[in-house]
Amino acid sequence: MLESEAIDVEKLRADFPILRRTVHGKRLVYLDNAATTQKPKAVIDSLVDFYSSHNSNVHRSVHALGEEATEAYESSRKKAAEFVGARPRDLVFVRGTTEATNLVRYAWGEKSVKKGDVILTTTMEHHSNIVPWQLLARRNGAVVKYVGLNPDGTLDLGNFEDLLKEAPRLVAFTHCSNVLGTINDVAKLCSKARSAGATTLVDGAQAVPHMPVDVKAVGSDFYAYSGHKMLGPTGIGALVARGGLLEEMDPFQAGGEMIREVYDDHSTWNDVPYKFEAGTVNIADAVGLGAAVRYLESIGMERVRGHEIKLLDYAIKELTAVKGFTLYGPEDTSVRAGVVSFNYADVHPHDLATILDEEGVAIRSGHHCAQPLMRWLDVPATSRASFHVYNSYDDIDALKRAIQRAGEIFKV
């Protein structure tokens, strides 16, 4: 496909079996993609094929199944790494972005962060990029500080530069906010943090599924992403590290495969990335992640991003015209990912989501694992609609009708 071509959504929807089902007698309108995406048949088939024809443990057995499983697993590592511009040896398979962050907390942070050090993160972070650093700070005597936000939900770069003057040991921030949709200029942030002597970690959970990402251009020390948010299986993701950094770190977990030799009184470690993949790894879902990468590549990530910008433009225009609708985050869709967080009059988000579900429309309601951000917004919760490649204008129209239906019920 040419990058300039529009996505044929109706043709593409046929690849997703779950989109053929109904909910409460209505067509399923799935708008909860920031939580998890649906899976194309190519990904589902890859799991069935692995367990039906190639199931074996990896890196151990010399029989045919063992070699086939190892080849499939390592082929997926190569695909997952190349998808974000990395080398396979610099990518560790993990369960997802949360585990990747905790791996860095233990394997890098326990040795590198000392008493009095500053750990810098932001107010827009998911809890998985806050709580690990709070725990590390409590254990090692460091201090966690937060970069504030501008009124439109973008990062306050002046505040960021002021906090960099405190020489933080670690700067951890999201590529895209899972609530506001804000796309941060991560290359600029990493460059400034590096100049201040900091190590950087970027949460790419909401970026890699929706836009082209090149970790070399980003310039981060660590970059993490999750498979289930990019049409892949649950329970698989990746931590990508700057070349050589993994060699300097201690193992995250101990057991089989991550060792080279074990003696009574000491052990030595396997080469990276295997040093960080203890025990029997999540082979089938890694294979499924490789299939998801191939599927997205067949569409083209520039086209994925262009499609979501069109949906955002349409959604913001249509939904903000609804009386009582409050939108959060930047209205400039060039710096916003495919996420629309909002409140509707005085209807509680959970009540709204329940009404929408009755209309077949699936959205997320709650604090979205971002309670500090909810306090900054001065709301207990929001509703959130989020898009991917199989969404189109008709889904947004269905969302608008369902919101208006809720307005009739609650007499907005």
DAHU-V468335 format. One line per field, one symbol per residue. burial: I if it has 24 or more other C-alpha atoms within 12 Angstrom, else O. A space follows every 10 residues. Layout:
# DAHU-V468335
burial = ???
This chain:
# DAHU-V468335
burial = OOOOOIIOIO OIIOIIOOIO OOOOOOOIII IIIIIIIIII IIIIIIIOOI OOOIIIIIIO OOOOOOOIII IIIIIIIIII IIIIIIIIII IIIIIIIIII IIIIIIIIII OIIOOOIIII IIIIIIIIII IIIIIIIOOI OIIIIIIIIO OOIIIOIOOI IOIIOIIIII IIIIIIIIII IIIIIIIOII IIIIOIOIII IIIIIIIIII IIIIIIOIII IIIIIIIIII IIIIIIIIII IIOOIIOOII IIIOOIIIIO OOOOOOOOII IIIIIIIIOI IIIIIIIIII IIIIIIIOII IIIIIIIIII IIIIIIOIII OIOOIIIIII IOIOIIIIII IIIIIOIIII IIIIIIIIII IIIIIIIIII IIIIOIIOII IIIIIIIIII IIIOIIIIII OIIIIIIOOO OO
